[in-house]
Amino acid sequence: MVKAPSLISLAALAVKRELLLGDDVIPYVYELPADLFDILLTCLPPLALQKLQTKMPFRDGDDCGSPDYCFENGRKRGRYGNFNTVWKKLFKTRWSGFTDQIEPVDWQQRYWEAHVQGCLDEAAELAVLPSFRGLISDINISDTILNYIGYEQQMNHLACDYSKLSYHCQQFGHYARCLRLQNALCVEETCQLLRESKLQSLVLRWIRFEEHVQALCKLLIQNSETLASLEFLHCKLSPSFVEGICRSLCSKRKRIHKIENLSIDISSFIENCPSSVVVELVSFLSSGRSLCSLKLRHCHLDRDFGRMVFSSLLEASSSLSILDLSGNCIGGWLSKYDRSGPLFSLGAGKSLQSLRLLNLRGNNLCKADARDLGSALVHIPNLEILDISDNTIEDDGIRSLIPYFVQASERCNPLVELYLENCELSSRGVSQLLDTLSTLRRPPTSLSIADNNLGSHIAASLGKFFGTSVQVLNIGAIGLGSSGFRVLQDGVTKELKLVNINISKNRGGVETAKFLSKLMPLAPELVEVNAGYNLMPLESLTIICSALKVAKGHLERLDLTGNNWELQPSHVSMLSEFRHNGLPILILPTLLALDVPYDDEP
């Protein structure tokens, strides 16, 4: 028997319809008692909630006129706080899989910003088609999106056309702070649609033609006072492109821009005049007093470009904290610098002085580049994260960097994270590195030496390093084998500070499980372990489960995928007790992977 609706729910439904179709009921809604008012809010769709909040009179001491004022004055949060809670729920319901790194303060703003982005994404899918003719503003928004915000068919007779992109940009565009735009939307019309936006972050994709550049420059001028983050993805940059961007963002009088984060990713520069592009880009970097993050990744850049970027940073006055040049062929970029000259004095290069992250992954660097880098790193006193993975620096290269690692450990801000994956290192060079790091007062707390063919001989040095303050360790695919894991068991004898460890793809067999049974009780802060693809027999599962029962830690995830197991019902019941926040701790091989043994041979 269907339960009859309550009187309150029927009343809320009637009010919702009145709010969507007109304004007559609004004054009476505000007179409702607080408890009924709060119930009503939870029943309203976004369009009705928006209208109610926008037209809400702020007459008593419990209400306020703006979100910022509400949060500044605790006594005046009142009903705005209730609105914000409802907006948060609506956002989480519509975008359940989406998570922000920082919890928004104003959920109404966050909701409509995401809504505008969804509308623009739909419009771009149509506008990019060769058959598209007409105005972007006239593109119809899908029923799916309209239903999310509470649009109903009886609203068709209203003056405003809810189905058009123009309505959504005009009504909600001023909430947009961070947007992504495809090339099809980089036209003059979009600038008009977003004229009320105060963008702080803009991601642009597939910008390749002059018509896109002209419209983009106009959009940048509109937002030059607020824009702080600019990202280009799959774009083609010409000198006029870069020059246009610089002029659009820079103050006409001081030629200084306010960009804090600049990223050019998987893009390319016009080949017939690369030097002109470099000059314009370097000029842009030099005029960025606020620039704190520069990412030029996978852009087909050569060592001459790398050298010019480095020179501009030596002379720039910005406080750059992130420099990412990964995926470019810049081998030899530091070879011509005189490290005893004035450019490398500790008083020069403010951008280098403030640098905290340097990513040179996959830059075609060799052992000579590692030597040059070691000399340059001495003059980057605040570096905390260094990634030189996927470069063939070999043992000689890593040895030339060891003096820097020793010096870095004595600084006020020591090196915290070090990535040396796939650098063609041998056990001899890495043993020397680990033995040195093990003696330092403050060694890196995160280290990755994965994907180097080190063999079981590295296990003794690894055992020593386990006893340091290391918290994150990636030793996946280094060829430990069963004998290596046996040596590691003997090396782990005291309580460890490990939080995350990757020992996958080492062909350790049952010795992998025995090592884990020794490790887990001695690592009370351990949260995540990746032990996949280790050719462990099924008996390993019993060993691991027994260790989990004994260990009283914080383990949330233990990845055992890639091991060829045929689980029995008894195993399922044994595993059911190991859960964290309702989710299983043990991640087991999928049925698809059972018949596909891991092969790490080249």
N, C-alpha and C positions, 0 to 999 in steps of 0.2 A: 504494500500500500504506500503510495507516494505521500510524503510528509507535506502538509499544507504550509505555505510560506507564512512567516510571521508578519505582523502588522508593520513592524519597523522595516523589514526588508521590502515590503510593498511600497511603503512611503519613500524609502530611499530610491527605489526604481523610478517612481513618479518624479521625484526631484531631479534625478539624473536626466531624464528625458526633457524636463523643462529647462535645465541648465544648457543642454545641448542645442535646444531650439530657440531659446530667447533669454532675456535678462530679468523678466518680471518677478521670478521667484527669489532672486538673490537677496534682496533686503530682508525677506522673512527667514531665509536660511541662517543669516547672521544672528537672529534673535533666538535660535535654538539653545537649549541648555548645553553646557560643555560636553556632557557625556553623549548626548544624542548627536551633537555636531561631530564629535570624534568618530562615532559609528558611521555617520554619513560619509565622511572622508574616505573610509576604507572601502566603500561601495562604489566610488566614482571612478570612471575611466579617465585617462590623462587629459582629454580635451575638456571635460567638465571640471576636473580638478584645477586645470590651468585657468579657466574662466573664473571660477570661484576665488582662487587665490589672487588673481590679477585685480579683480574688482573689490577685494575685501577692504572695508573701511577700517582704519586703525584709530580707534577712538578711545579705547580704555588702556589702562596701564599695563595690561597683559599682552598687548599686541605691539607689533613693530612694523616699520615700513620697508625694511630691507634685510636680507639674510645677514649681511655683515654686521648691521647694527644689533640684530638679535643676538649674535654670538659674542658681541663685545659687551653687551649688557645682560647679565644672567637673569635679572628680574623681568626682562621684557621678551623672553623667548616665546612664552605663551603659545598661541595657536600656530605660530610659524614652525615651532618644533614639531608639532603634530603633522603639519603639512610635509615637512622634510622626511619624517618617518615613513609616510605613505609613499612619497616619491621614491625612497630607497627600495621599498617593497615592490613597487611597479617596475623599477629598473631590474632588480634581481629576478623578477618573474619573466620579463621579456628577454633579458640577456643572461640567462642562468649560468652559462659557461664562461662568462667574461669576468675577469678579476683585474682590478686596478692595483698597481703597486702601492699607491697611496690612497687611503680611503677619502673620497670626496667630502667636502664640507657641505656643499650645496647640491643636493641630489636632484633638485628640479633642473638646474643648469646641466648636470651630467646626463639626465634623461633626454632632454631635448637636443643636446649636442649629439648624442648617439643616434637619435632619431633622424636628425638632419643628415648625418653621415650615411645612414641606411638609404635615405631618399636619393642622395647624390650617387651612391653606388649603383642603385637601380637605374638611374638616369644615364650613367656612363655606359652601362651594358647596352642600352638602346642607341645612344648617340655615337658609339664607336662603329656601328654597323654601316657598311657602304650604302645601304638602302635608306638610311635615315635622312629625312628632309624635314625642315621646319625649325621651330624654336625649341631650345632646351627647356625654357620655362613652361612650355605647354605639354611636356611629357607627363603622362598619367602615372601616378603612383599606384602600386598594386593594391588589391583588396586586402592582402595579408597585412601590409603595413597600416592601412587605414583602419582595419579591425582592431589592431593593437591599441590605437589611440582612442577608440570608442566611436568611430564614425558609423552612422546608421543611414540607411537608405532614405528615410523621411527627411534627411537634412539636405536633399538635392535641391529643394526650392530656395534655399538660402542664397543670399547675394554672393558670398564668397565660395569659390570652387575648391573644395577640400581635395579633389582628386589631382590637381595640378601641382607640379614641383614648385612653381612660383609661390603658391600659398604657403607651403611649408618653410621655404626660405625667408619669406617676408615676415611670417609670424614667429618663427623660432630661430632664424639665422643669428639673431643677436646673442643667443646662448652659446654659439660655437666658439670654442677656444682652440681646439685641436682638430684638424681635418686632413683627410687624404684625398687627393684629386688625381684622376686619370687625365691623360692628354686630351681626350675628347671634351673635357670640361674646362680646359684652359682656353677659353674664348672670352670676348668682351662681355657677352651676356652673363656669364657667371660672376664677373666682377660686380655687375649690377645687382644680381640676386643676393650676393653676399656683402652688400655695401654696409649693412649694419653690424657685421661681425667684427670682433676685436680679436683676431687670431693671435695666438701665442706660439703655436706649433703648426707647421705645414709640411706634409709629405707629398711629393710630386713624382708621378710615374710616367715613363715613356714620353718624356718631353723631347722632341726631336726636330721640329720644324719651326721656322721663323714665326709663323702665325701664332703658335703656342707661346713662344717667348714673349711676344709683344703683349699678349693678354696677361701672362704671368707677371710681367713687370708692373702692369697697372694694379694687379691684385697685391703685389708686394708694397707698392707705394701706399695703397689704402691702409695697410697694416704695419707700416714701417715703425710706428711708435710702440707697438705692442709685441711684434714678432720676435721671438727669442730662439726658436729652433727651426731649422730648415734642412730638409732631407730630400735628396734626389735619388731615384731608383730607376735603373734601366733608361737612363737619359743619354743624350748625345750633346756634348758641350762644345760650342764654337767660341771664338774670341768675343763675338758680339753678344752671345748668350751670357758669358761670364761678366762682360762689361755692363750689360743691361741689368743684371742682378745687383752688381755692386752699386751702380748709380741709383737704382730704385731703393736700396736700403740705406745708403749713406746720407748723412746730413749734408745739404748743399754747401753749407758754410765750412764745416769742419772736416768733411769727407770721412766721417767716423760712423760705423754702423753699430747696432745694438745686438747683433746675433751672438748667442751664447753657445749654441750647438750647431755645427755644420757637418752634414754627412753626405758624401757622394758614393753610392754603392752600386756595384755591377753596372757601371756606366763607362762611357768612352769619350775621348776627345777627338775633334776633327783632325785627321792625320796630316792634312796638307799644311797645317800651320800650328803644330803643337807648341812651339816656343811662345807664340802670341798668347795662347791660352794660359800657359804657365805664368807669364808676366802678369796677366790680368788676375789670376787666382792668387798669386803671391801678393799683389797689391791689395786684394781683398783681405788676405790674412793680416797684412801689416796695418790695416785700418780698423781692426777689430779689437778694441780695448776690453770688451766684455767676453771675448771668445774663451771658452773653457773646455770645449770638446771639439776635436777635429778628426773626422773619420773619412779616409779616402781609400775605400776597400774595393779590390778587384776592378781596377780602372785601367789596366794595361799601362801602368806608369813605369818609366825606366829610371835608371840611377841618376840621370841628370835632373829629372823632375824631383826625385827624392832629395837630391843635394840642394836644390833651390828652396824646397820647403823647409829643410833644416836651417838653411841660411836665414830665411825670413823669420823663423822662430827665434834664432839667436839674437835678432835685432828687434823683434816685436816687443810691445809693452803689455801684451795680454797676460792673463794668469791662466794659461792653458793647463788643464789637469789630465786630459785624455788625448793621446795621439795614437791613432789606429791606421797603419799603412798596409795592413795585411792583404795578401793576394796580388801583390805587384812584383815586378821583376826589377828590384833596385839594388842588386848585388854591386858592391863597390861604391855605394853612395857616400861613405865616409872616408874614402881612401885618400882624398886630396887635402884633408884638413890638417893644419899644423896645431896639434893639441897643446902645444906649449905657447901658442900665440895669444894675442889679446882677446880674440873671440871666445876662447875657452876659459877665460879668467872667471873666477867665481862671482865677480860683480856684473858680468854680462849675461845677456839672454834671460830676461825675466820669465819667458815662457818655459824655458827648460828648468828654471829654478822651482817652478810650481808643479811640474809634471809629476803625476802620480801613477798613470797607467800608460805603458808603451807596448803596443801590439805589432810585432813584426813577423807574424805567422805567415809562412809560405811566400817569402820574399826572395827566394833564390840566393840566400846568403851562404857563404862558404866559411871555412876556418879563418881566412884572412879578414873577412867581414866581422867575425866574432872578436877578433883581436882589436880591430878598430872600434867596435862597439864598446868593448871593455874600457877603452881609454875615454870614450865619450860619456859613458854612464857615470864615471866619477864626478862629472859636473852636473849631474841631475840628482841633487841631494835628497829629494823627497819622494823618489820613485818607490812605489809599493807593489806594483804588479808588472811583471815582465813576461811576455810570451814570445818565444823565438822558435816555436814548434814548426815542423815541416820545412826545416832548412838543413842542408847537409854540412853542418859545422864540424861533425866528427869529434873524436877525442881531443885533438889539438885545439879545436875551437872552445870546447868546454873548459879545458885546462887554462886557457887564456882569460876566461871569465872568473875563475875561482878567486883571484885576488880582489876583484870587485865585490864578490859575495861576502868575503871576509870583512871588507871595509864597510859594506852596507849594514852588517849586523851590529856595528858599533854606533850607528847614527841614532839621532833622536827618533827618526821615522824609518825603521828598518824595512828591508824587502819582505813583504808578506806572502806573495804568491809568485811561484816560478813554474813556467810551463816549458818543457823540453821534449815534447812528443815527436817521434819520428825524425830524429836528427842524426841518424846513422851512428849512434853511439855504441860503444862496446862495454863489456863489464869492467874493463880496466879503467876507462875514463870515468864511468859513472861511480865506480867504487871510490876513486880518488875524490870525486865530488861529495859523495855521501859521507865519507870519513871526515872530510873537512867540515861539512855542515853539522855533523854530530858533535863537533867540539865547540861550536859557536855559542855564545851566550844567548843570542836571539836569532835562531835560524828561521827560515820561512815556515809559516804555519800551514801552507798549502803547496804541495809539490806534485808535478806530473812528469813521469819519465816513461809513459806508455808508448807502445809501438816501436820500441828499440829492442833489437835482438841481443839481450844481455845474458840469457842462459841462467843456469842454477848457481853459477859462481857469485852472482850479485847478492845472493840471499844473506850472507854473513854481514855485509855492509848495511843491507836493509834492516837487519835485526838491530844493529846499533842505532840506526836512525829512528826506528820505532820508539826508542826511549827518549826522544827529544819532545819538544812541545808541538810537533806536527799534529794538525787536526784533520786535514784533508789530504789523502794520498791516492794517486792513480798509478798503479803498477800493472795495468792491463796489457796483455799481449807482449810480455817481455821474455817469454820462454822459460819460466821458472821450473815447470815440470814437477813431478812427484818429489824428486830429491831436493829441489829448491824449497818446497813447502815444509819438508822435514827439517831442514836447517832453520827455517823461520820459526818453527815451533820451539826449537831450543833457544832461539834468540829472544823470544818474548817471555820475560820473567817478572816484570813489574807492571804496576798500573799505568795505563796509557791514556793520552788525551785525545785519541782519535774520535772524530765525529762522523767522517765519511771515508770509506775505502773502496777502491775498485781493484779486484784481483782477477777479473774475467779473462778468458781466452788464454789461459796458461797451462792447459792440459795437465792439471794437477791430480786428477783422479780422486780417489778416496782421501788422499793426503790433504786435499783442499778442505774437506769437511773436518778433518782432525785439527787442521790449523785454525779453522773458525771456532771449534770447540775450545781451543786454548785461548783464542783472542777475545771472544765475547765476554767472559767473566772479568777480564782484565781491562776492558774498555767501557766503563759505566756510562760514558757520554755518547757512545756510538749510536747513530741514528739511521744510517743507510749503508748497506753493503751490496756490492755487485760482484757476484761469484758465478756468473753465467758462463756457459761454454767452457767448462773445465773437465769434460768427459767423466763426470762423477757417476759411479754406479748407484743403484737405488738404495743400497745400504747406507749411503751418505746421508740420506734424509733422516734416518733414525738418529744418527750421530748429532746432526744439527739440531733436531728437536730436543734431544736430551740436554744439549748445551743451552738452548733457549730457556728451558725450565729452570736451570741453575742460575743463569745470568739475570741479574736484577737491574737492567739498564733501561734505556729509552728507545730501543730499536723500533723503527717504524717500517722499514722496508728491507727485505733480503731477497735479492734477485737471483733466482736459480734457473732462469730460462736457458735453453740451448743444451740441456743435458737430457740424454735419451732415457726417459723413465716411462714405465707403464704402471700408473698408480692403481692401487687396489682400494676397495672400500675401507679397509682398516687404516690406510694412510690418510684418507679424507677425514675420518673422525679424529685422527691424531693431530691433523693440521688445524682443525676448527677452533682450537683453544688459543691459537696465536693470532690476535687481532689488535689493531690500534685504531681508536676512534671508529670502531665498527668495520674497518677495512682489514683484509688479510695482510699479515706481515710478510709471509712467504709468497713470492711471485714464482709460480711454477711453469714448467714448459707447456706450451700450448699443443693441442692435438696436431696442428699443422706442422710444428717443428719436430715432432717425435721421430719422423722418418727421414729427417735431414740432418745428419751429424755435422757438427761444425768442422770446417777445414780451414786452418790458418796458413796453409802452404801458399807461397806466392804463385 
